[in-house]
Amino acid sequence: MPKFSIADLIINILAPDWAIHENFKLFTTKEGEPDIECRVIFKGHQDISVEGAQLIMETPKSKIYEINGNILNISGDRKAYSITSKDWTTYKIYINSEYNDPNNEEIIQKVKNGILASLRDLLIGALAQKNGLIIHSSTIIWQDTGIVFSAPSDTGKTTHTLLWQQMYQTPVLDGDVTACRINKDTPVVYGLPWCGTSGQFINASVPLGAIVFLQQSQENSIIKLDFQEAFLRLTARCFLLPWNQRLMDQYLNTIQRIVGKVSCYLLNCLPNQESVELVKECLKKQ
């Protein structure tokens, strides 16, 4: 059974080799007892009973129910569903058997992508149990610390980190999402196998050095945020599960601890080298 270490969580994935996405390979490990057992099951017609279940969230792509404390997530086309145990340590993905075809390249890619996306949702909940969360961000490694650049999609965080690479050859920890956990009272950031369209990620972890929120502007400027503003901005940029109050309390506690430990900035910027230099000067003064 392949075993992977992602953000210091050990995940066993029981699935055919052809169904496991290539992005997971960097995270292969032989060490440690599993924190999460994941099983992929191909079965026939998805006749899913929701009797006795409580609908807790509905989106165009899925319906999420709570049943006996477990989480049932049914895809909109009912071609797949997942069941997560209430402690987030056991995860089963059921996929219609018509997709159990290792000779069809189109189907293989659909299955790989589906499992990859599904496991990201699992990690969002599992990290909450371990003082962790996932931030929508592009993160570089600068002087042995992680500098998180966070902004809504198409704002320019990828462009900004590319400038850092060109100017200072900084490694990119992850080009789209970053895990952050509190480890012995220190926020630590991790590269993940989910990288959006950037294609950039590594299996590494470093202490979190700073969080920089980006906004497009006609001129470059940077300010340090107070606790309240930093808390609100970071909350808006995290992947959360709002339908579970216990998880939300855990997320908010972790966000509060991160903001209390790390400097957060607002960078109004143009996509140019001057904006990089502004950030660098702030980091040097920390």
Secondary structure as GFF3:
##gff-version 3
##sequence-region A 1 286
A	DSSP	beta_strand	3	6	.	.	.	ID=ss1
A	DSSP	beta_strand	9	14	.	.	.	ID=ss2
A	DSSP	three_ten_helix	17	19	.	.	.	ID=ss3
A	DSSP	three_ten_helix	22	27	.	.	.	ID=ss4
A	DSSP	beta_strand	36	43	.	.	.	ID=ss5
A	DSSP	beta_strand	54	59	.	.	.	ID=ss6
A	DSSP	beta_strand	62	67	.	.	.	ID=ss7
A	DSSP	beta_strand	70	75	.	.	.	ID=ss8
A	DSSP	beta_strand	80	84	.	.	.	ID=ss9
A	DSSP	beta_strand	90	96	.	.	.	ID=ss10
A	DSSP	three_ten_helix	97	99	.	.	.	ID=ss11
A	DSSP	alpha_helix	105	128	.	.	.	ID=ss12
A	DSSP	beta_strand	132	142	.	.	.	ID=ss13
A	DSSP	beta_strand	145	150	.	.	.	ID=ss14
A	DSSP	alpha_helix	157	168	.	.	.	ID=ss15
A	DSSP	beta_strand	172	174	.	.	.	ID=ss16
A	DSSP	beta_strand	177	183	.	.	.	ID=ss17
A	DSSP	beta_strand	186	190	.	.	.	ID=ss18
A	DSSP	beta_strand	205	216	.	.	.	ID=ss19
A	DSSP	beta_strand	221	224	.	.	.	ID=ss20
A	DSSP	alpha_helix	227	237	.	.	.	ID=ss21
A	DSSP	alpha_helix	245	261	.	.	.	ID=ss22
A	DSSP	beta_strand	263	269	.	.	.	ID=ss23
A	DSSP	alpha_helix	273	285	.	.	.	ID=ss24
###
